[in-house]
Amino acid sequence: MPHGTIFAHGFSWRKRALLRQFTQRPDIVFVRHAAQVPEGATLLLWGAAAGPAGLGAGVKVVRLEDGFLRSVGLGADLTRPLSWVIDPLGIYFDARQPSALEDMLQSVVFSPALLERAAHFRRQVVASGLSKYNLSAAPWSRPDTPKPLVLVLGQVETDASIATGTLGIKTNMALLQAVRQARPDAWVVYKPHPDVVAGLRQAGAQEAQAMLWCNEVVLQASMSQMLDALNPQDEVHVMTSLTGFEALLRGIQVVCYGQPFYAGWGLTLDRQPHPRRTRRLSLDELVAAALLLYPVYVSRVSGQRCLPEQALQELLAWRGQSPGGVVWWRRWLRPLLARA
């Protein structure tokens, strides 16, 4: 973070304490109006949020968002995050403009030591069955069918990653129909987004009709366990879902109908190639940038920044302490959070 006073706009009271922790800046000034931000200052914004109208010349915007190994529990359930990203160029899910992550992937020379570290980290993530939210759920078994299986991941249709990271297909059912048309031979499994299943976000248009275009709808299942159950000939199809990245970590073929951060580097089949992304990467180069260099991890124990490896161990311990998933009072709050 730059020296001098830093300003922030649009952060809830709950996020303000987290913002101070992740930036290690207790002196952040929270503002409501553009006139409170001097020319040339640094302004922090969450995700793709617009800043206040009328910002002065030279205001440098830095965007923050959840990291890719976040927590044990949903962000929409107000579960405390273990990782955020802090991006001075853009934000990773907005394919319309460069981000610090895209810049790393396009230009950084990854040392052999860093790639070895990334490979070890990736193997730990996969072996431990970690994912972004690490939700507990009923086990799922791959259907006993000789057909190749295509897993289609639903998203929250109002999510900014769809608005800023897709060019054509922008709804879950449009994605599902495209998959069925492209793979009439496959056993198609559709999994809605966990925020939608939990009732925290609204279901997409015509989502109740999903069975018209798939063979199975899975509501309650561990995402990592589903990915681990897939066979080598199976595929994962996404718009911009982070689960596509989690599938790549496990060596699964991923087909992207949008332009998520992990697409365009030669690791995915891309229905919408990205003209800025010209470099061909190895999986561990992608992992090094996305899980080791780009996020900021903050220890739940000390409240201080920590290495990704320590965060991974804390995430495992956290999951071990929460085998039942969401605690009762968060479930009780869900109807209120869904209206927030």
GIFEN-V383399 format. One record per backbone hydrogen bond with DSSP energy under -1.0 kcal/mol. NH is the residue of the N-H (numbers start at 1). CO is the residue of the C=O. Records with the same first field share a line. If there is no record, write none. Layout:
NH = CO  CO
This chain:
7 = 42
8 = 29
9 = 44
16 = 12
19 = 15
20 = 16
21 = 17
22 = 18
23 = 19
24 = 20
25 = 20
29 = 6
31 = 8
36 = 33
37 = 34
40 = 57
41 = 38
43 = 60
44 = 7
45 = 62
47 = 64
49 = 46
59 = 56
60 = 41
62 = 43
63 = 87
64 = 45
65 = 85
67 = 83
70 = 132
71 = 132
73 = 133
78 = 75
79 = 74
82 = 70
84 = 296
85 = 65
87 = 63
94 = 91
95 = 93  164
97 = 94
103 = 99
104 = 100
105 = 101
106 = 102
107 = 103
108 = 104
115 = 111
116 = 112
117 = 113
118 = 114
119 = 115
120 = 116
121 = 117
122 = 118
123 = 119
124 = 120
125 = 121
126 = 122
127 = 123
128 = 124
130 = 125
145 = 143
150 = 187
151 = 235
152 = 189
153 = 237
154 = 191
159 = 156
162 = 159
163 = 159
164 = 160
165 = 161
175 = 171
176 = 172
177 = 173
178 = 174
179 = 175
180 = 176
181 = 177
182 = 178
183 = 179
186 = 183
187 = 148
189 = 150
190 = 216
191 = 152
197 = 193
198 = 194
199 = 196
200 = 195
201 = 195
207 = 204
209 = 206
210 = 207
212 = 209
213 = 210
215 = 188
216 = 188
218 = 190
226 = 222
227 = 223
228 = 224
229 = 225
230 = 227
234 = 231
235 = 149
236 = 253
237 = 151
238 = 255
244 = 241
246 = 242
247 = 243
248 = 244
249 = 245
251 = 248
252 = 247
255 = 236
256 = 269
257 = 238
258 = 239
259 = 165
263 = 260
269 = 254
271 = 256
278 = 276
281 = 265
286 = 282
287 = 283
288 = 284
289 = 285
290 = 286
291 = 287
293 = 288
294 = 289
296 = 84
298 = 82
299 = 304
303 = 299
306 = 297
311 = 307
312 = 308
313 = 309
314 = 310
315 = 311
316 = 312
317 = 313
318 = 314
319 = 315
320 = 316
321 = 317
325 = 322
331 = 327
332 = 328
333 = 329
337 = 333
338 = 334
